[in-house]
Amino acid sequence: MSGRIGARRTSGSGAPAESVAMSPSRALTETRGRAAAAIYGGGG
Protein backbone atom coordinates (compact mmCIF):
# COMPACT_ATOMS: atom_id res chain seq x y z
CA MET A 1 0.00 0.00 0.00
CA SER A 2 2.66 2.48 1.08
CA GLY A 3 4.66 1.57 -2.02
CA ARG A 4 1.75 2.50 -4.26
CA ILE A 5 1.31 5.83 -2.50
CA GLY A 6 5.00 6.62 -2.95
CA ALA A 7 4.80 5.71 -6.63
CA ARG A 8 1.76 7.93 -7.03
CA ARG A 9 3.61 10.88 -5.51
CA THR A 10 6.60 10.31 -7.77
CA SER A 11 4.44 10.02 -10.88
CA GLY A 12 2.54 13.14 -9.84
CA SER A 13 5.76 15.12 -9.63
CA GLY A 14 7.17 13.65 -12.83
CA ALA A 15 4.00 13.90 -14.91
CA PRO A 16 2.12 17.23 -14.75
CA ALA A 17 -1.68 17.34 -14.60
CA GLU A 18 -1.69 18.62 -18.19
CA SER A 19 -0.20 15.36 -19.44
CA VAL A 20 -2.80 13.41 -17.49
CA ALA A 21 -5.62 15.49 -18.94
CA MET A 22 -4.23 15.13 -22.45
CA SER A 23 -3.93 11.35 -22.38
CA PRO A 24 -5.19 9.61 -19.22
CA SER A 25 -4.44 6.21 -20.73
CA ARG A 26 -0.80 7.07 -21.25
CA ALA A 27 -0.61 8.65 -17.81
CA LEU A 28 -1.95 5.44 -16.29
CA THR A 29 0.62 3.41 -18.21
CA GLU A 30 3.44 5.67 -17.01
CA THR A 31 2.16 5.51 -13.43
CA ARG A 32 2.08 1.73 -13.63
CA GLY A 33 5.58 1.63 -15.07
CA ARG A 34 6.88 3.95 -12.36
CA ALA A 35 5.14 1.94 -9.66
CA ALA A 36 6.68 -1.26 -11.01
CA ALA A 37 10.09 0.41 -11.21
CA ALA A 38 9.73 1.58 -7.62
CA ILE A 39 8.71 -1.89 -6.45
CA TYR A 40 11.37 -3.76 -8.44
CA GLY A 41 14.04 -1.07 -8.14
CA GLY A 42 13.43 -0.47 -4.44
CA GLY A 43 11.67 2.89 -4.67
CA GLY A 44 14.58 4.42 -6.57
N, C-alpha and C positions, 0 to 999 in steps of 0.2 A: 504494500500500500504506500508506504513512505517513498519507496523507489519511484512509483508512478508520479507522486506529487512532485518529487524533485525533477523528474523528466519533464513534467508539464511546465514547471518554472523555467527550465532551461530553454525549452522550445518556445515559450512565450517571449523570452528575451531575444532569442535568435531570430524568430519569425515574427515580424510586426503584424498588427491586426489587419493592416491593409492586405497583406499576402493571404491571410486567412479568408478575408471577405472576397478576394478575387477568386481563389480556388480552394474551397474548403476540403475537397477531396485530396488535393496535393498536400495541404496543410496537415491533414490527418495522417497521410503517408509519412511525411517528414517527422511528425510527432512520434509515430510508431517506431520509425527508424532510430530516432534519438533515444527513445525509451529503451529499445533493444540494445543500443550502443552503451547506454548507461548501465544496464543490467549486466551485459556481457563484459563491458570494459571496466566495470567497477565504479560507475558514476563519473568517469572522467570525460 
